[in-house]
Amino acid sequence: MPDPVDSALVHALHGRRRDRPPVWFMRQAGRSLPEYRALRVGTDMLDACLDPAMAAEITLQPVRRHRVDAAVFFSDIVVPLRLAGVDVAIEPGRGPVFAEPIRTAAQVAQLTSIDPGAVAEAAAPVHDAVAIAVAELAATGTPLVGFAGAPFTLSAYLIEGGPSKEHLRARAMMHADPASWHRLAGWLAEVSAAFLQVQVGAGASAVQLFDSWAGSLSRADYLEFVAPHSRAALAPLRGRVPAIHFGVGTGPILADMRLQDADGVGVEGVGVDWRVPLDEAAAVLGPDTTVQGNIDPAMLQAPWEVLAAHVDDVIALGRSARAHILNLGHGVPPDTDPDVLTRLVAYAHGELG
């Protein structure tokens, strides 16, 4: 039986190239698939994430349909907060909304008094969902990518109370009350680490840490207030499975997204959004980092000839890095035609002219 450790994705993360880059898509599990929408009818998003059979099925749907080179676990970055007892809901068309934003030192102290270990204790549905998916993927040796939200992005949601464009309150807390900021971000690093460890314990072959809003930060703020906590979120997995770190609008801090420790060891892969050409990204990240990306999601709406040329360009530029994982520069838009993704994967695999 094929071993996921020998998959193209895991090889790429360790810097070992094959003839063609492996391909998977962020937000491939669900969203654009009619079978996903049919399965989700009448089920709340977070309830779906914590239903092992449903979460596993949604994880597997795009692998069956598109024949991507990796599954990504179907969940949401706020699931570990729900598991920790935080009152959060996902409002359709808006995103995560918290009943009580965390904005004062007293609120931070109260929240962080919750033992992060409670996440692991409550995460049996997550473990079971990953295990179910991994068992089906074993026949083909397809790896499963686990994921979690990075401390800054989770903090931004908590402090703002929901989605925000500029994350002003979160950025303000860093400077107005740095002690509370570090207490909150440090707690969230432990929560994310626990969530990732459950997934790896159930069979995930790699993980991705999503810092969706890191691009709103100055480099100085990122280095002082964010990077140490993101590094801490991934530290327990060092040497167990390779890690990818991704953010949007992170061109100015791309080198720092490697999350190198005092010994110069960082994540194996860095995801690059559509704004930075991969040859430029590779030059910034250096010879010890695999690049992931960075097809422009808008191109999925373009004529096939235009999209194919764009994919060719992304793959060509990705050759500048030690290895390349083909992906989008952000998630799959929900109105994407699934047939386009299927065709794109076949093209990337060399099965179409």
C-alpha positions in Angstrom: 0.0 0.0 0.0 1.4 3.4 -0.9 2.7 5.5 2.0 1.7 9.2 2.2 5.3 9.9 3.4 6.4 9.0 -0.2 3.8 11.3 -1.8 4.7 14.1 -4.1 3.5 16.7 -1.6 5.6 15.4 1.3 8.6 15.0 -1.0 8.2 18.6 -2.2 8.0 19.9 1.4 11.3 18.3 2.1 12.8 19.9 -1.0 12.7 16.9 -3.3 11.4 17.7 -6.8 9.5 15.4 -9.2 8.8 16.1 -12.8 5.6 17.9 -12.0 4.6 19.8 -8.9 1.9 18.3 -6.7 -1.4 20.2 -6.7 -4.1 20.9 -4.2 -6.3 23.9 -3.5 -7.0 25.8 -0.3 -10.7 25.7 0.5 -11.1 22.7 -1.9 -13.1 20.8 0.7 -16.6 22.1 0.0 -17.7 25.5 -1.1 -17.8 25.1 -4.9 -18.9 21.4 -4.9 -22.6 20.6 -5.4 -22.2 17.4 -3.5 -20.9 19.5 -0.6 -23.9 21.8 -0.7 -26.3 18.8 -0.8 -24.7 17.2 2.2 -24.7 20.4 4.2 -28.4 21.2 3.8 -29.9 21.9 7.2 -26.5 21.6 9.1 -24.7 24.5 10.7 -21.1 25.0 9.6 -19.6 24.3 13.0 -21.9 21.4 13.6 -20.7 19.9 10.3 -17.1 20.4 11.3 -17.7 18.4 14.5 -19.7 15.6 12.8 -16.9 13.0 12.1 -18.7 11.2 9.2 -19.7 14.5 7.6 -16.4 16.2 8.0 -14.5 13.2 6.6 -16.9 12.9 3.6 -16.4 16.6 2.8 -12.7 16.2 3.1 -12.7 13.4 0.6 -15.1 14.8 -1.9 -12.6 17.0 -3.8 -10.0 14.2 -3.9 -12.5 11.9 -5.6 -13.7 14.6 -8.0 -10.6 16.5 -8.9 -7.8 13.9 -8.2 -5.8 16.4 -6.3 -2.5 15.3 -4.7 -3.6 16.1 -1.2 -6.7 16.3 0.9 -7.1 19.2 3.3 -9.1 18.5 6.4 -12.5 20.1 6.4 -12.9 22.3 9.4 -12.7 26.0 10.4 -10.1 28.0 12.2 -12.5 28.8 15.0 -13.3 25.2 15.7 -10.7 24.9 18.4 -12.2 28.0 20.1 -15.6 26.3 20.1 -13.9 23.2 21.6 -12.4 25.4 24.3 -15.9 26.7 25.2 -15.9 30.0 23.4 -19.3 31.2 22.2 -18.8 31.5 18.4 -21.0 31.1 15.4 -20.4 31.3 11.7 -22.9 33.6 10.0 -23.5 32.8 6.3 -22.1 35.5 4.1 -20.1 37.0 7.0 -18.0 34.5 8.8 -17.1 33.9 12.5 -18.9 36.0 15.0 -18.2 36.0 18.7 -20.9 36.6 21.3 -18.5 38.5 23.5 -15.5 40.3 21.9 -12.3 40.1 24.0 -11.1 43.7 24.4 -10.0 44.3 28.0 -7.3 42.9 30.2 -10.0 41.3 32.5 -11.6 39.6 29.5 -8.2 38.3 28.3 -7.4 37.0 31.8 -10.7 35.2 32.0 -10.4 33.6 28.5 -6.8 32.5 29.0 -7.7 30.9 32.3 -9.2 28.1 30.2 -6.8 25.2 29.9 -5.7 24.8 26.2 -5.6 21.1 26.9 -9.4 21.3 26.9 -9.2 21.5 23.1 -7.5 18.1 22.9 -9.9 16.6 25.4 -12.9 17.8 23.5 -11.5 17.0 20.0 -12.5 13.4 19.7 -14.8 14.3 16.7 -11.8 15.9 15.0 -9.6 13.0 15.6 -12.3 10.6 14.3 -13.0 12.6 11.2 -9.3 12.7 10.3 -8.9 9.0 11.0 -11.9 8.2 8.7 -10.5 10.3 5.9 -7.0 8.9 6.3 -8.2 5.4 6.2 -9.9 5.9 2.8 -6.9 7.9 1.4 -4.6 5.1 2.4 -5.5 3.1 -0.8 -3.8 5.7 -3.0 -1.2 7.0 -0.5 -2.8 10.5 -0.7 -1.7 12.7 2.2 -4.0 14.7 4.3 -3.1 18.3 5.3 -4.2 19.3 8.7 -4.6 23.0 9.5 -5.2 25.6 12.1 -5.5 29.4 12.4 -2.5 31.4 13.5 -2.6 33.3 16.7 -2.8 36.7 15.1 -5.7 35.9 12.8 -7.6 34.2 15.7 -6.8 37.2 18.0 -8.1 39.6 15.3 -11.4 37.8 15.1 -11.7 37.6 18.9 -10.9 41.2 19.6 -13.0 42.6 16.7 -15.8 40.2 17.5 -16.0 39.2 13.8 -14.5 39.9 10.4 -12.7 43.2 9.9 -10.9 44.9 7.1 -8.1 46.6 9.0 -8.1 44.9 12.4 -7.7 48.2 14.2 -8.6 47.0 17.7 -6.3 44.0 17.4 -3.4 46.1 16.3 -4.2 48.7 19.0 -4.0 46.2 21.8 -0.5 45.3 20.8 0.7 48.8 21.7 -1.9 49.9 24.3 -1.7 46.7 26.4 1.2 44.5 25.2 1.0 42.3 28.2 -2.6 41.3 27.5 -1.8 40.9 23.8 1.0 38.5 24.5 -1.1 36.6 27.0 -3.9 36.2 24.5 -1.7 35.3 21.5 0.3 32.9 23.6 -2.8 31.1 24.8 -4.1 30.9 21.2 -0.7 29.4 20.1 -1.3 26.6 22.6 -4.9 26.2 21.4 -3.8 25.9 17.8 -0.9 23.6 18.7 -3.3 21.3 20.5 -5.7 21.3 17.5 -2.9 20.5 15.1 -1.5 17.7 17.3 -4.9 16.0 17.3 -5.0 16.0 13.5 -1.4 14.7 13.3 -2.1 12.1 15.9 -5.0 10.8 13.7 -2.8 10.6 10.6 -2.3 14.0 9.0 0.9 13.9 6.9 1.5 17.7 6.9 0.0 20.8 8.4 -0.7 24.4 7.3 -0.9 27.4 9.6 -3.2 30.0 8.2 -2.5 33.7 9.1 -5.0 35.2 6.8 -4.7 38.7 8.1 -1.0 39.0 8.7 -0.7 41.2 5.7 -2.3 44.1 7.6 0.7 44.3 9.9 3.9 46.3 9.7 7.1 44.2 9.7 8.1 45.6 13.1 4.8 44.6 14.6 4.8 41.2 12.9 8.3 40.4 14.3 7.5 41.6 17.8 3.9 40.7 18.4 3.1 37.8 16.0 6.0 35.7 14.7 7.0 34.3 18.2 3.5 33.0 18.8 3.1 31.5 15.3 6.4 29.8 15.8 5.1 28.4 19.2 2.0 27.1 17.5 4.1 24.9 15.2 6.9 24.0 17.6 5.4 20.8 19.0 5.2 19.4 15.5 8.8 20.1 14.6 10.3 16.8 13.3 7.0 15.0 13.2 5.4 16.4 10.0 6.3 19.2 7.6 4.6 22.5 7.9 3.4 25.2 5.5 2.8 28.8 6.6 0.4 31.0 4.6 -0.9 34.5 4.7 -2.5 37.0 2.4 -0.8 40.2 1.5 2.4 39.1 3.1 4.9 40.2 0.5 6.7 42.7 2.8 7.1 40.0 5.5 7.6 37.0 3.2 11.1 36.1 4.5 9.8 36.3 8.1 7.0 33.9 7.3 9.6 31.1 7.4 9.3 31.5 11.2 13.0 30.6 11.7 14.1 29.8 15.3 17.4 30.7 16.9 19.1 27.9 15.1 17.8 29.2 11.7 15.3 26.3 11.3 11.9 27.3 10.0 8.8 25.8 8.3 9.4 23.6 5.3 7.0 25.5 3.0 5.6 29.0 2.6 2.4 29.8 0.8 2.5 32.8 -1.5 -0.5 34.8 -2.5 -1.2 35.8 -6.1 0.6 39.2 -5.7 4.2 38.0 -5.6 5.7 36.1 -8.6 7.1 32.8 -7.4 10.6 33.5 -8.7 10.7 36.7 -6.6 9.3 34.7 -3.6 11.9 32.0 -4.0 14.7 34.6 -4.1 13.4 36.1 -0.8 12.7 32.8 0.9 16.1 31.2 0.0 17.2 27.7 -0.9 15.8 25.9 2.2 12.1 26.7 1.7 9.5 25.1 -0.6 7.1 27.6 -2.2 3.4 27.0 -2.5 1.0 28.8 -4.8 0.1 30.9 -6.5 -2.6 30.8 -9.2 -4.7 33.9 -9.1 -8.2 32.7 -8.0 -9.7 35.3 -10.4 -8.2 33.4 -13.2 -10.5 30.5 -12.6 -13.2 32.6 -14.3 -11.0 33.2 -17.4 -11.2 31.3 -20.7 -9.4 28.0 -20.5 -6.6 29.2 -22.8 -5.9 32.1 -20.5 -6.0 30.0 -17.3 -3.7 27.4 -18.8 -1.1 30.0 -19.8 -1.3 31.4 -16.3 -0.7 28.0 -14.8 2.2 27.4 -17.2 3.7 30.7 -16.0 3.2 29.8 -12.3 4.9 26.4 -12.7 7.8 27.9 -14.7 8.4 30.6 -12.0 8.1 27.9 -9.3 11.1 26.2 -10.7 13.2 28.9 -9.1 12.5 27.4 -5.7 14.0 24.2 -4.3 10.5 22.7 -4.8 7.0 23.9 -5.6 3.5 22.9 -4.6 0.9 24.2 -7.1 -2.0 25.8 -5.3 -4.1 29.0 -5.5 -2.9 32.3 -4.1 -5.9 32.1 -1.8 -8.9 29.9 -1.4 -11.3 28.5 -4.0 -14.1 31.1 -4.7 -17.5 29.6 -3.9 -18.8 30.3 -7.4 -16.0 28.4 -9.1 -17.1 25.8 -11.7 -15.8 22.5 -10.3 -15.1 21.3 -13.8 -12.5 24.0 -14.1 -10.6 22.7 -11.1 -10.8 19.1 -12.4 -9.4 20.2 -15.7 -6.7 22.3 -14.1 -5.5 19.3 -12.0 -5.5 17.1 -15.1 -3.5 19.8 -16.9 -1.0 20.1 -14.1 -0.6 16.3 -14.1 0.3 16.4 -17.8 -2.9 14.6 -18.8 -4.1 17.4 -21.2 -2.4 19.1 -24.0 
